[in-house]
């Protein structure tokens, strides 16, 4: 394997691990709300771009914190204006989530315009390695939290039976809002891992949402290992498609992968978002 092929593979794995972490954010939101997180791409982009703009006037770490905090607030706000107000009505919930995602997109467009976090300025190999390690770690932490901690048990209970959670003394509303905020922060962190490798801006937000939802669908309700494998596979598909057709091959390849995911893991996705279906 020559150096260019090795670098291309490393880039694909770095992107894939980051897509996996972004999918983990959508998966986390789905576990607590039983609903697809349709605004995940826009929330992630807002967190990254606002952080980059803030970094022009304040310390980098403070700027990153501002972007992550805003992403968390936006994700929790999506829950407040959609999931909480529509209850268990599946049609109303999906419609309200789509409207909420559109509102976030419109607001971001007015505030951020065409501002984009552009790649470059560093080593592609180092950036890809950082994305690979960081993406896998983010996913592993979320999966361990959901599967093995008291917080994870409360999240699963609220997502599957919010009425029972309330009767058990678990504040469903508080758990859902905090979890959605965490999902927003993780989404923005994932996009920060992607930004040094490819452009991250509002034009890419819908594509990021598609990638995240595909990975979350692969994970279903109880298979977090699918998040890592699905994300890495999606990264390889994306990069290969981009190499074959630079004008849009990555998005086309990911769309084909989404159709395959529906065929192979559609039932798992319906189980993950059971109240929608």
C-alpha positions in Angstrom: 0.0 0.0 0.0 1.6 3.3 -1.1 1.6 6.5 1.0 -1.2 8.2 -0.8 -3.5 5.2 -0.4 -2.6 4.9 3.2 -3.4 8.5 3.8 -6.7 8.2 2.0 -7.7 5.2 4.1 -6.7 7.0 7.3 -8.8 10.0 6.2 -11.8 7.7 5.5 -11.4 6.1 9.0 -11.1 9.5 10.7 -14.2 10.8 8.9 -16.0 7.5 9.7 -15.2 7.6 13.4 -16.5 11.1 13.5 -19.7 10.2 11.7 -20.0 7.4 14.2 -19.8 9.9 17.1 -22.3 12.2 15.3 -24.6 9.1 14.9 -24.0 8.4 18.6 -25.4 11.8 19.4 -28.5 11.1 17.3 -28.7 7.6 18.9 -28.6 9.2 22.4 -31.3 11.6 21.5 -33.4 8.8 20.0 -33.0 6.7 23.1 -34.4 9.4 25.4 -37.1 10.8 23.0 -37.9 7.7 20.8 -37.7 10.2 17.9 -35.1 10.8 15.2 -32.9 13.9 15.9 -33.6 15.6 12.6 -31.7 18.8 13.6 -28.5 17.1 14.6 -26.5 18.3 11.5 -27.5 22.0 11.9 -26.9 21.9 15.7 -23.5 20.5 15.1 -22.6 23.0 12.4 -23.8 25.9 14.6 -21.6 24.7 17.4 -18.5 24.5 15.2 -19.0 27.7 13.2 -19.9 29.8 16.2 -16.9 28.4 18.1 -14.7 29.3 15.1 -16.0 32.8 14.9 -15.7 33.4 18.6 -12.1 32.2 18.4 -11.3 35.3 16.5 -11.8 37.5 19.6 -11.3 35.2 22.6 -9.1 32.3 23.7 -9.5 29.1 21.6 -10.7 26.9 24.5 -13.2 29.5 25.6 -14.5 29.8 22.0 -14.9 26.0 21.8 -16.8 26.1 25.1 -19.1 28.8 23.7 -19.9 26.8 20.6 -20.5 23.6 22.5 -22.8 25.3 25.0 -24.8 26.9 22.2 -25.2 23.5 20.5 -26.4 22.0 23.8 -29.0 24.8 24.2 -30.2 24.4 20.7 -30.7 20.7 21.0 -32.6 21.1 24.3 -34.7 23.8 22.6 -35.6 21.5 19.8 -37.0 19.1 22.4 -39.0 21.8 24.1 -40.7 23.0 21.0 -41.3 19.6 19.4 -41.1 16.4 21.5 -42.5 17.9 24.7 -45.4 19.7 23.1 -46.6 16.9 20.8 -46.7 14.0 23.4 -47.0 10.6 21.9 -48.8 11.5 18.7 -46.4 10.1 16.0 -47.5 12.2 13.1 -47.5 15.5 15.1 -44.1 14.6 16.5 -42.4 14.0 13.2 -44.0 17.1 11.7 -42.9 19.2 14.6 -39.4 17.9 14.5 -39.1 18.7 10.8 -40.4 22.2 11.5 -38.0 22.6 14.4 -35.1 21.5 12.2 -36.2 24.0 9.5 -36.4 26.8 12.1 -32.9 26.0 13.4 -31.6 25.9 9.8 -33.3 29.2 9.0 -32.0 30.9 12.1 -28.5 29.6 11.5 -28.6 30.8 7.9 -29.6 34.3 9.0 -27.0 34.5 11.7 -24.0 32.6 10.2 -24.6 33.2 6.5 -22.1 31.4 4.3 -19.5 31.2 7.1 -17.7 27.9 7.0 -15.1 26.1 9.2 -12.5 25.3 6.5 -10.0 22.5 6.6 -6.3 23.0 6.3 -3.6 24.6 8.4 -2.4 21.2 9.8 -1.3 17.7 8.9 -4.1 15.7 7.3 -2.6 12.5 8.8 -2.6 14.0 12.3 -6.1 15.5 11.9 -7.4 12.2 10.6 -5.8 10.2 13.5 -7.2 12.7 16.0 -10.7 12.3 14.4 -10.4 8.5 14.5 -9.3 8.3 18.1 -11.7 11.0 19.3 -14.7 9.7 17.4 -14.3 6.1 18.8 -13.7 7.4 22.3 -16.8 9.6 22.2 -18.9 6.7 20.9 -17.5 4.4 23.6 -18.2 6.8 26.4 -21.8 7.3 25.3 -22.4 3.6 24.7 -21.0 2.8 28.2 -23.1 5.5 29.8 -26.3 4.3 28.2 -25.6 0.6 28.9 -24.0 0.5 32.3 -24.9 3.5 34.4 -27.8 4.7 36.5 -28.1 7.7 34.2 -28.3 5.4 31.2 -31.1 3.4 32.8 -33.0 6.6 33.5 -32.6 7.6 29.9 -33.8 4.3 28.6 -36.8 4.4 30.9 -37.8 7.9 29.9 -37.5 7.0 26.2 -39.5 3.8 26.4 -42.1 4.6 29.2 -42.1 8.3 30.3 -45.3 7.8 32.3 -43.7 5.0 34.2 -40.6 7.1 34.7 -42.7 9.9 36.3 -44.5 7.4 38.6 -41.1 6.1 39.6 -39.9 9.5 40.7 -37.7 10.0 37.6 -38.2 13.5 36.2 -38.8 12.7 32.6 -38.7 16.3 31.4 -35.4 17.0 33.2 -33.8 13.8 32.0 -34.9 14.4 28.4 -33.7 18.0 28.3 -30.3 17.2 29.9 -29.8 14.3 27.6 -30.7 16.3 24.5 -28.3 19.0 25.6 -25.6 16.4 25.9 -26.5 15.0 22.5 -26.1 18.5 21.1 -22.6 18.9 22.7 -21.5 15.5 21.4 -22.8 16.4 17.9 -20.7 19.7 17.9 -17.7 17.8 19.2 -18.0 15.3 16.4 -18.3 18.1 13.8 -15.2 19.7 15.3 -13.3 16.5 14.6 -14.5 16.6 11.0 -13.8 20.3 10.4 -10.0 20.0 10.0 -10.6 17.4 7.3 -13.5 18.7 5.2 -15.6 21.9 5.1 -18.2 22.2 7.8 -20.9 24.8 7.2 -24.6 25.1 6.6 -24.4 23.6 3.1 -23.1 20.4 4.8 -25.6 20.3 7.6 -28.2 18.2 5.8 -25.6 15.7 4.7 -24.3 15.4 8.3 -27.9 14.8 9.5 -28.3 12.0 6.9 -25.1 10.4 8.0 -26.0 10.6 11.7 -29.5 9.2 11.3 -28.1 6.3 9.2 -25.6 5.4 11.9 -28.2 5.7 14.6 -30.6 3.4 12.6 -27.8 0.8 12.3 -27.4 0.9 16.1 -31.1 0.3 16.8 -31.9 0.0 20.5 -29.2 -2.2 21.9 -26.2 -2.5 19.5 -23.8 0.4 20.1 -21.1 -1.6 18.3 -23.0 -0.9 15.1 -22.3 2.8 15.7 -18.6 2.4 15.4 -18.8 -0.1 12.6 -21.5 1.8 10.7 -19.6 5.1 11.1 -16.3 3.6 9.8 -18.1 2.0 6.9 -19.9 5.2 6.1 -16.6 7.1 6.1 -15.1 4.6 3.6 -18.2 4.8 1.4 -18.1 8.6 1.5 -14.4 8.9 0.6 -14.6 6.2 -2.2 -17.7 8.0 -3.7 -15.9 11.3 -3.5 -12.9 9.9 -5.3 -15.1 8.5 -8.1 -17.1 11.7 -8.6 -15.8 14.8 -6.9 -18.9 16.9 -7.7 -21.1 14.9 -5.4 -20.0 11.3 -5.3 -19.8 11.2 -1.5 -23.3 12.3 -0.9 -24.7 9.9 -3.6 -22.7 7.0 -2.1 -24.0 7.8 1.4 -27.6 8.0 0.1 -27.2 4.5 -1.4 -25.8 3.4 1.9 -28.9 4.9 3.6 -31.2 2.8 1.4 -29.2 -0.3 2.2 -29.4 0.5 5.9 -33.1 0.7 5.6 -33.2 -2.7 4.0 -30.8 -4.4 6.4 -31.6 -2.6 9.7 -34.9 -0.9 9.1 -36.6 -2.9 11.8 -33.9 -1.9 14.3 -34.4 1.7 13.4 -38.2 1.4 13.9 -37.5 -0.2 17.3 -35.1 2.7 18.3 -37.8 5.3 17.5 -40.8 3.1 18.4 -43.2 5.9 19.2 -42.8 7.4 15.7 -43.7 4.2 14.0 
